[in-house]
Amino acid sequence: MLPDDRKYSKEHEWIQVDGDNGTIGITDFAQKELGDVVYVELPEVGAAVASMEVFGNIESVKAVSELFSPVSGEVVKINDKVVDAPELVNADPHGDAWLIVLKLSDASQLDGLMSAAQYQEYIDKEGKD
């Protein structure tokens, strides 16, 4: 079951907003598609990130995938735990394995993202293609 306290992107990232900040991670669907995660590369604190632009990479035993930010903002925190122990992404993608926290520069960008129900419908269709 997807947490419904956040928004989701078609690139399989989620964002949970708290005031001016948004915590970003990848979805359970994404981590299952990736397989065993072995490496996570995140930006530096202070880096500017643009909506739907690459902010890092995640590597699994299968492939290297780019991480896309669902919104624009400035990185105010990174999750060192997933850098040190990338397997956390597989164990708890919607919890302890968050990736970065952004100070949002344009909260209206959240309107272009999906609710949990919309994202579930999206991945259900994607899996059938």
CYANA upper distance limits for C-alpha pairs under 8 A (distance plus 0.5 A):
  2 LEU  CA    116 ALA  CA      6.47
  2 LEU  CA    120 GLN  CA      8.14
  3 PRO  CA     94 HIS  CA      8.06
  3 PRO  CA    116 ALA  CA      7.17
  4 ASP  CA    115 SER  CA      7.38
  4 ASP  CA    116 ALA  CA      5.60
  4 ASP  CA    117 ALA  CA      8.31
  5 ASP  CA     16 GLN  CA      7.08
  6 ARG  CA     14 TRP  CA      7.01
  6 ARG  CA     15 ILE  CA      5.97
  6 ARG  CA     16 GLN  CA      4.92
  6 ARG  CA     17 VAL  CA      7.42
  6 ARG  CA    115 SER  CA      7.57
  6 ARG  CA    116 ALA  CA      7.73
  7 LYS  CA     14 TRP  CA      6.10
  7 LYS  CA     15 ILE  CA      5.90
  7 LYS  CA     16 GLN  CA      7.12
  7 LYS  CA    110 LEU  CA      7.79
  7 LYS  CA    113 LEU  CA      6.28
  7 LYS  CA    114 MET  CA      5.94
  7 LYS  CA    115 SER  CA      5.67
  7 LYS  CA    116 ALA  CA      7.13
  8 TYR  CA     12 HIS  CA      7.11
  8 TYR  CA     13 GLU  CA      6.30
  8 TYR  CA     14 TRP  CA      4.92
  8 TYR  CA     15 ILE  CA      7.01
  8 TYR  CA     70 PRO  CA      8.24
  8 TYR  CA    113 LEU  CA      6.08
  8 TYR  CA    114 MET  CA      5.44
  8 TYR  CA    115 SER  CA      6.78
  8 TYR  CA    116 ALA  CA      7.33
  8 TYR  CA    119 TYR  CA      6.74
  9 SER  CA     13 GLU  CA      5.90
  9 SER  CA     14 TRP  CA      6.86
  9 SER  CA     70 PRO  CA      6.58
  9 SER  CA    113 LEU  CA      5.99
  9 SER  CA    114 MET  CA      6.77
  9 SER  CA    119 TYR  CA      8.09
 10 LYS  CA    119 TYR  CA      8.20
 10 LYS  CA    122 TYR  CA      8.34
 11 GLU  CA     68 PHE  CA      7.25
 12 HIS  CA     26 ILE  CA      6.39
 12 HIS  CA     27 THR  CA      6.10
 12 HIS  CA     29 PHE  CA      7.86
 12 HIS  CA     30 ALA  CA      6.36
 13 GLU  CA     24 ILE  CA      7.31
 13 GLU  CA     25 GLY  CA      6.07
 13 GLU  CA     26 ILE  CA      4.75
 13 GLU  CA     27 THR  CA      6.18
 13 GLU  CA     30 ALA  CA      8.49
 13 GLU  CA     67 LEU  CA      8.27
 13 GLU  CA     68 PHE  CA      7.65
 13 GLU  CA     69 SER  CA      7.87
 13 GLU  CA     70 PRO  CA      7.37
 14 TRP  CA     24 ILE  CA      6.04
 14 TRP  CA     25 GLY  CA      5.90
 14 TRP  CA     26 ILE  CA      6.33
 14 TRP  CA     27 THR  CA      6.79
 14 TRP  CA     70 PRO  CA      7.93
 15 ILE  CA     22 GLY  CA      6.34
 15 ILE  CA     23 THR  CA      5.85
 15 ILE  CA     24 ILE  CA      4.96
 15 ILE  CA     25 GLY  CA      7.18
 15 ILE  CA     70 PRO  CA      7.70
 16 GLN  CA     22 GLY  CA      5.86
 16 GLN  CA     23 THR  CA      5.63
 16 GLN  CA     24 ILE  CA      7.11
 17 VAL  CA     21 ASN  CA      6.29
 17 VAL  CA     22 GLY  CA      4.75
 17 VAL  CA     23 THR  CA      6.90
 18 ASP  CA     22 GLY  CA      6.60
 20 ASP  CA    103 LYS  CA      6.22
 20 ASP  CA    104 LEU  CA      6.16
 20 ASP  CA    107 ALA  CA      8.49
 21 ASN  CA    101 VAL  CA      7.02
 21 ASN  CA    102 LEU  CA      5.93
 21 ASN  CA    103 LYS  CA      4.96
 21 ASN  CA    104 LEU  CA      6.14
 22 GLY  CA    101 VAL  CA      5.98
 22 GLY  CA    102 LEU  CA      5.71
 22 GLY  CA    103 LYS  CA      7.02
 22 GLY  CA    104 LEU  CA      7.09
 23 THR  CA     98 TRP  CA      7.31
 23 THR  CA     99 LEU  CA      7.91
 23 THR  CA    100 ILE  CA      6.35
 23 THR  CA    101 VAL  CA      4.81
 23 THR  CA    102 LEU  CA      6.96
 24 ILE  CA     69 SER  CA      8.10
 24 ILE  CA     98 TRP  CA      6.41
 24 ILE  CA     99 LEU  CA      6.23
 24 ILE  CA    100 ILE  CA      5.92
 24 ILE  CA    101 VAL  CA      6.64
 24 ILE  CA    102 LEU  CA      8.28
 25 GLY  CA     93 PRO  CA      7.30
 25 GLY  CA     94 HIS  CA      7.41
 25 GLY  CA     97 ALA  CA      7.47
 25 GLY  CA     98 TRP  CA      4.97
 25 GLY  CA     99 LEU  CA      5.49
 25 GLY  CA    100 ILE  CA      7.57
 26 ILE  CA     30 ALA  CA      6.72
 26 ILE  CA     31 GLN  CA      7.52
 26 ILE  CA     89 VAL  CA      8.45
 26 ILE  CA     93 PRO  CA      6.63
 26 ILE  CA     94 HIS  CA      7.80
 26 ILE  CA     98 TRP  CA      7.93
 26 ILE  CA     99 LEU  CA      8.37
 27 THR  CA     31 GLN  CA      6.97
 27 THR  CA     93 PRO  CA      6.46
 27 THR  CA     94 HIS  CA      6.95
 28 ASP  CA     32 LYS  CA      6.70
 28 ASP  CA     90 ASN  CA      8.20
 28 ASP  CA     93 PRO  CA      6.15
 28 ASP  CA     94 HIS  CA      7.42
 29 PHE  CA     33 GLU  CA      6.77
 29 PHE  CA    123 ILE  CA      8.31
 30 ALA  CA     34 LEU  CA      6.67
 31 GLN  CA     35 GLY  CA      6.63
 31 GLN  CA     36 ASP  CA      8.30
 31 GLN  CA     37 VAL  CA      8.12
 31 GLN  CA     89 VAL  CA      7.26
 31 GLN  CA     90 ASN  CA      6.23
 31 GLN  CA     93 PRO  CA      7.68
 32 LYS  CA     90 ASN  CA      7.82
 34 LEU  CA     59 GLU  CA      8.50
 34 LEU  CA     60 SER  CA      6.39
 34 LEU  CA     61 VAL  CA      8.30
 34 LEU  CA     62 LYS  CA      6.98
 34 LEU  CA     63 ALA  CA      7.56
 35 GLY  CA     60 SER  CA      6.52
 35 GLY  CA     61 VAL  CA      7.11
 35 GLY  CA     62 LYS  CA      7.13
 35 GLY  CA     90 ASN  CA      8.20
 36 ASP  CA     60 SER  CA      5.77
 36 ASP  CA     61 VAL  CA      6.28
 36 ASP  CA     62 LYS  CA      8.37
 36 ASP  CA     87 GLU  CA      7.27
 36 ASP  CA     90 ASN  CA      7.16
 37 VAL  CA     58 ILE  CA      7.68
 37 VAL  CA     59 GLU  CA      6.30
 37 VAL  CA     60 SER  CA      4.53
 37 VAL  CA     61 VAL  CA      7.10
 37 VAL  CA     86 PRO  CA      6.28
 37 VAL  CA     87 GLU  CA      5.88
 37 VAL  CA     89 VAL  CA      7.26
 37 VAL  CA     90 ASN  CA      7.14
 38 VAL  CA     58 ILE  CA      8.44
 38 VAL  CA     59 GLU  CA      6.26
 38 VAL  CA     60 SER  CA      5.65
 38 VAL  CA     61 VAL  CA      7.25
 38 VAL  CA     86 PRO  CA      5.97
 38 VAL  CA     87 GLU  CA      6.83
 39 TYR  CA     58 ILE  CA      6.37
 39 TYR  CA     59 GLU  CA      5.46
 39 TYR  CA     60 SER  CA      7.32
 39 TYR  CA     83 VAL  CA      7.39
 39 TYR  CA     86 PRO  CA      5.96
 40 VAL  CA     56 GLY  CA      8.14
 40 VAL  CA     57 ASN  CA      6.45
 40 VAL  CA     58 ILE  CA      5.05
 40 VAL  CA     59 GLU  CA      6.77
 40 VAL  CA     82 VAL  CA      7.27
 40 VAL  CA     83 VAL  CA      5.88
 40 VAL  CA     86 PRO  CA      6.53
 41 GLU  CA     56 GLY  CA      5.80
 41 GLU  CA     57 ASN  CA      5.56
 41 GLU  CA     58 ILE  CA      6.76
 41 GLU  CA     83 VAL  CA      7.34
 42 LEU  CA     55 PHE  CA      7.23
 42 LEU  CA     56 GLY  CA      5.29
 42 LEU  CA     57 ASN  CA      7.38
 42 LEU  CA     78 ILE  CA      7.63
 42 LEU  CA     83 VAL  CA      8.25
 42 LEU  CA     99 LEU  CA      7.94
 42 LEU  CA    100 ILE  CA      8.14
 43 PRO  CA     47 ALA  CA      6.96
 43 PRO  CA     55 PHE  CA      6.70
 43 PRO  CA     56 GLY  CA      6.68
 43 PRO  CA     75 VAL  CA      8.07
 43 PRO  CA     78 ILE  CA      8.17
 44 GLU  CA     75 VAL  CA      7.65
 44 GLU  CA     78 ILE  CA      8.06
 45 VAL  CA     74 GLU  CA      8.28
 45 VAL  CA     75 VAL  CA      5.51
 45 VAL  CA     76 VAL  CA      5.78
 45 VAL  CA     77 LYS  CA      6.27
 45 VAL  CA     78 ILE  CA      7.28
 46 GLY  CA     74 GLU  CA      6.32
 46 GLY  CA     75 VAL  CA      5.63
 46 GLY  CA     76 VAL  CA      6.55
 47 ALA  CA     74 GLU  CA      6.17
 47 ALA  CA     75 VAL  CA      5.90
 48 ALA  CA     72 SER  CA      8.13
 48 ALA  CA     73 GLY  CA      6.40
 48 ALA  CA     74 GLU  CA      5.05
 48 ALA  CA     75 VAL  CA      6.93
 49 VAL  CA     53 GLU  CA      7.51
 49 VAL  CA     54 VAL  CA      8.37
 49 VAL  CA     55 PHE  CA      6.91
 49 VAL  CA     69 SER  CA      7.50
 49 VAL  CA     71 VAL  CA      8.32
 49 VAL  CA     72 SER  CA      5.84
 49 VAL  CA     73 GLY  CA      5.86
 49 VAL  CA     74 GLU  CA      6.49
 49 VAL  CA     75 VAL  CA      7.67
 50 ALA  CA     54 VAL  CA      8.49
 50 ALA  CA     69 SER  CA      7.30
 50 ALA  CA     71 VAL  CA      6.90
 50 ALA  CA     72 SER  CA      4.66
 50 ALA  CA     73 GLY  CA      7.03
 51 SER  CA     68 PHE  CA      8.19
 51 SER  CA     69 SER  CA      5.94
 51 SER  CA     70 PRO  CA      5.82
 51 SER  CA     71 VAL  CA      4.53
 51 SER  CA     72 SER  CA      4.91
 51 SER  CA     73 GLY  CA      8.49
 51 SER  CA    109 GLN  CA      8.31
 52 MET  CA     68 PHE  CA      5.80
 52 MET  CA     69 SER  CA      5.61
 52 MET  CA     70 PRO  CA      5.89
 52 MET  CA     71 VAL  CA      7.16
 53 GLU  CA     68 PHE  CA      5.73
 53 GLU  CA     69 SER  CA      6.34
 54 VAL  CA     66 GLU  CA      6.64
 54 VAL  CA     67 LEU  CA      5.91
 54 VAL  CA     68 PHE  CA      4.96
 54 VAL  CA     69 SER  CA      6.94
 55 PHE  CA     66 GLU  CA      8.12
 55 PHE  CA     67 LEU  CA      6.21
 55 PHE  CA     68 PHE  CA      6.34
 55 PHE  CA     69 SER  CA      6.80
 56 GLY  CA     66 GLU  CA      6.50
 56 GLY  CA     67 LEU  CA      5.59
 56 GLY  CA     68 PHE  CA      7.96
 57 ASN  CA     64 VAL  CA      7.27
 57 ASN  CA     65 SER  CA      6.17
 57 ASN  CA     66 GLU  CA      4.99
 57 ASN  CA     67 LEU  CA      5.87
 58 ILE  CA     64 VAL  CA      6.26
 58 ILE  CA     65 SER  CA      5.82
 58 ILE  CA     66 GLU  CA      6.81
 58 ILE  CA     67 LEU  CA      7.35
 59 GLU  CA     63 ALA  CA      6.35
 59 GLU  CA     64 VAL  CA      4.71
 59 GLU  CA     65 SER  CA      6.70
 60 SER  CA     64 VAL  CA      6.75
 70 PRO  CA    109 GLN  CA      8.46
 70 PRO  CA    110 LEU  CA      8.28
 70 PRO  CA    113 LEU  CA      8.03
 71 VAL  CA    104 LEU  CA      7.72
 71 VAL  CA    106 ASP  CA      8.03
 71 VAL  CA    107 ALA  CA      8.41
 71 VAL  CA    109 GLN  CA      6.43
 71 VAL  CA    110 LEU  CA      7.40
 72 SER  CA    102 LEU  CA      8.41
 72 SER  CA    104 LEU  CA      6.64
 72 SER  CA    105 SER  CA      6.27
 72 SER  CA    106 ASP  CA      7.08
 72 SER  CA    109 GLN  CA      8.34
 73 GLY  CA    102 LEU  CA      5.94
 73 GLY  CA    103 LYS  CA      5.77
 73 GLY  CA    104 LEU  CA      4.96
 73 GLY  CA    105 SER  CA      5.21
 73 GLY  CA    106 ASP  CA      7.98
 74 GLU  CA    102 LEU  CA      5.68
 74 GLU  CA    103 LYS  CA      5.70
 74 GLU  CA    104 LEU  CA      7.36
 74 GLU  CA    105 SER  CA      7.97
 75 VAL  CA    100 ILE  CA      7.28
 75 VAL  CA    101 VAL  CA      6.37
 75 VAL  CA    102 LEU  CA      5.00
 75 VAL  CA    103 LYS  CA      6.97
 76 VAL  CA    100 ILE  CA      8.21
 76 VAL  CA    101 VAL  CA      6.20
 76 VAL  CA    102 LEU  CA      6.04
 76 VAL  CA    103 LYS  CA      6.87
 77 LYS  CA    100 ILE  CA      6.20
 77 LYS  CA    101 VAL  CA      5.53
 77 LYS  CA    102 LEU  CA      7.65
 78 ILE  CA     99 LEU  CA      6.52
 78 ILE  CA    100 ILE  CA      4.91
 78 ILE  CA    101 VAL  CA      6.84
 79 ASN  CA     83 VAL  CA      7.47
 79 ASN  CA     97 ALA  CA      7.99
 79 ASN  CA     98 TRP  CA      7.07
 79 ASN  CA     99 LEU  CA      5.76
 79 ASN  CA    100 ILE  CA      6.52
 80 ASP  CA     84 ASP  CA      6.69
 81 LYS  CA     85 ALA  CA      6.30
 81 LYS  CA     86 PRO  CA      8.14
 81 LYS  CA     88 LEU  CA      8.42
 81 LYS  CA     97 ALA  CA      8.09
 82 VAL  CA     86 PRO  CA      5.06
 82 VAL  CA     87 GLU  CA      7.81
 82 VAL  CA     88 LEU  CA      6.51
 82 VAL  CA     89 VAL  CA      7.32
 82 VAL  CA     97 ALA  CA      6.50
 82 VAL  CA     98 TRP  CA      8.35
 82 VAL  CA     99 LEU  CA      7.66
 86 PRO  CA     90 ASN  CA      8.46
 87 GLU  CA     91 ALA  CA      7.11
 88 LEU  CA     92 ASP  CA      6.38
 88 LEU  CA     93 PRO  CA      7.72
 88 LEU  CA     96 ASP  CA      7.75
 88 LEU  CA     97 ALA  CA      6.04
 89 VAL  CA     93 PRO  CA      5.32
 89 VAL  CA     97 ALA  CA      5.49
 89 VAL  CA     98 TRP  CA      8.36
 91 ALA  CA     97 ALA  CA      8.41
 92 ASP  CA     96 ASP  CA      6.31
 92 ASP  CA     97 ALA  CA      6.12
 93 PRO  CA     97 ALA  CA      5.52
 93 PRO  CA     98 TRP  CA      7.12
 94 HIS  CA     98 TRP  CA      7.23
108 SER  CA    112 GLY  CA      8.44
109 GLN  CA    113 LEU  CA      8.05
114 MET  CA    118 GLN  CA      5.92
114 MET  CA    119 TYR  CA      6.12
115 SER  CA    119 TYR  CA      6.57
116 ALA  CA    120 GLN  CA      6.60
117 ALA  CA    121 GLU  CA      6.80
118 GLN  CA    122 TYR  CA      6.67
119 TYR  CA    123 ILE  CA      6.71
120 GLN  CA    124 ASP  CA      6.55
121 GLU  CA    125 LYS  CA      6.78
122 TYR  CA    126 GLU  CA      6.62
123 ILE  CA    127 GLY  CA      6.49
124 ASP  CA    128 LYS  CA      7.21
125 LYS  CA    129 ASP  CA      7.18
